[in-house]
Amino acid sequence: MKERENFGSRFAVIMAFAGSAIGLGNIWRFPYMVGENGGAAFIIIYLLSSFFLSLPIFLSESVIGRRSHSNTFGAMEMLAPGTKWKWLGLLTVVSPLVILSFYSVVGGWSLVYLFKACSTGFTDSSMEEVSKVFGNVISSVWPPLIFHTLFLLICAVIIFFGVKSGIEKFSKITMPLLFVLIVLIMIYSVNLPGAGAGVTYLVKPDFSKITASVVAAAVGQSFFSLSLGVGTILTYSSYVRKDENILVSGIGTASLDLLFAILAGFAIMPAVFAAGIKPEAGPGLIFQTLPYIFSKMGEHLPVLSASVAVLFFITILVAALTSAISMFEVGVAYLVEERKFSRPAATAVVFSLTWVLGIFCSLSFGPLKNFHIFGNTIFSFCDKLTSNFLMTFGGLLFTIFVGWKMPRRDVRDEITSGGRSSLGVHTFNFVYFLIKYLAPAAIVLIFISNLIL
Ligand code: PHE
């Protein structure tokens, strides 16, 4: 049998994980979630949740993935043979495909805007016009479909090249670049006239804004942002070598993801306020705010503005791609290892399934906009199904599996990398407590509040 691939170094591991974590969740979703949920107070809960809830789930997936060196289904079969846990393995083969199908539609929008930035640039002088253009882009039939297809094709090519020459190489080159780009954009944004109000919005918490639904949204955002509960972290961890410290890579990834979300917040919110847009504008926020800012700046500084516009949409695109490939890989790993597909055939199957579902998501802004599932369009149904339920549910089951099903010494063995890392007893006990008790209990509470809301 062909030997299973592994990531080559600690840097590669963290870049691949960070590539999965940092994506549209940070640049597109985080700013409008902050906007819809009251600004700085939301961010504080998001920070707490990232370390106390998301990190334990991240570690649980890492423990399972690295212990089994297998895809999600194979991992469950190996660690709990012949039990119902295999259904968790199967569920997490399906859920990333659902995310990928709507994610790729938004990835497609960023390609549309990148092409626009490179060709005509942005010249609409009023907010109404900008919003109208965005509305026309997403509700038309062909451009979003063509770019959704293109986006998925790029993912397929990277995945086709495999773990080392595809995922690892792409992430190692693009992730550092992404940080440079977002810092440049942030500097530009906070210097816009009228940007100050946006900065205040991000740093001054109004605790009266915290409600159960804000807490649920903040926790949901932190799960989405760290790619949790859908088997991507498990699958990537299965490519991590035994001597790699998964606690360090987990903390490193969570910190980079947080840092990037905050940088993206400071790159986008000041621009939102400078443009005089309401921060609660929803999913279209960045696609409306930024073109408006670029066109305003373009009146005085055309070259600078055009270059920032191109940089910005490249940033979104690259961030989206490194996340999308992590969702793609889950299905491919399953098909190759469990169903004995060749890698190219598995890539083609995952491509086709997500492509078709993505077509429906895309059309749900246009011809299918009146088709509703439980009161949601197809796009928002897929979004809510995954971020409010499948991710939380998957995350819960992963922590229960590691906390209650796996022998404690196996968990310790993984977290200390077979005793290679000198982790104090108290630190391990604390981490184990988070995995076994705190995270599952908190997730159950949030799950119930999501159901009620
Ligand atoms: N974490 C990614 C983002 O922030 C989204 C994602 C979710 C990726 C689930 C993989 C799995 O954009």
Boltz pocket constraint, residues with backbone or C-beta under 6 A from the ligand:
constraints:
  - pocket:
      binder: B
      contacts: [[A, 20], [A, 21], [A, 22], [A, 23], [A, 24], [A, 25], [A, 26], [A, 96], [A, 99], [A, 223], [A, 224], [A, 225], [A, 226], [A, 227], [A, 228], [A, 230], [A, 232], [A, 319], [A, 323], [A, 324], [A, 326], [A, 327]]
      max_distance: 6.0
